[in-house]
Amino acid sequence: MKNWIKAVVFLMLGCAMQACINDDEDQGTVNLQAGDHVPAFSVLMNDGQTVTDGSLKGKPSLIVFFYTKCSDCQKELPVLQRIYADYGREINMVCISREEGAADVAAYWAENHFTLPYSAQQDRTIYHLFAKSGVPRVYVVDRDLIIRTVFTDNPLASYEDLSDAIEAHLSF
């Protein structure tokens, strides 16, 4: 095989290995957008409490989907931690893993000194209520459970992007 062909194959394999988590699996049926209502869901959080769509009503919320081995999630989670530190009392925040168990998430949280509330999910059941593929995903939701902004990995949300989206819904 010619060297340039080997280089192309190597590059393609390298790119495939960088994918966050088997995103070619397109089993979800929806991709919620701004203006859509949050679907009915229920998750058990790391502190033992249950969060449902109904429990989020009345305050602006961030619903975050992540996978700790995803390089984009590794960049976005510290930004979300800052948001939580600054706005955690004024908003609801729920971070939901996509196909990642509690032990792995807890270890990553401890390693990075995160205090973000999370729910570890072994599968994509909750995720597929919101999206088909792609993490990180951050949904900014108003107090009436309407999605107002969706941030993905293209581009990643900055602290300012998230702060502006939250501030727009705090004053209502």
Buried (B, 14 or more C-beta within 10 A) or exposed (E): EEEEEEEEEEEEEEEEEEEBBEBEEEEBEEBBEEEBEBBEBEBEBBEEEEBEBEBBBEBBBBBBBBBBEBEBBBEBBBBBBEBBEBBBEEBBBBBBBBBBEBEBBBEBBEEEEBEBBBBBBEEBEBBBBBBBBBBBBBBBBBBEBEBBBBBBBEEBBEEEBBBEBBEBBEEE
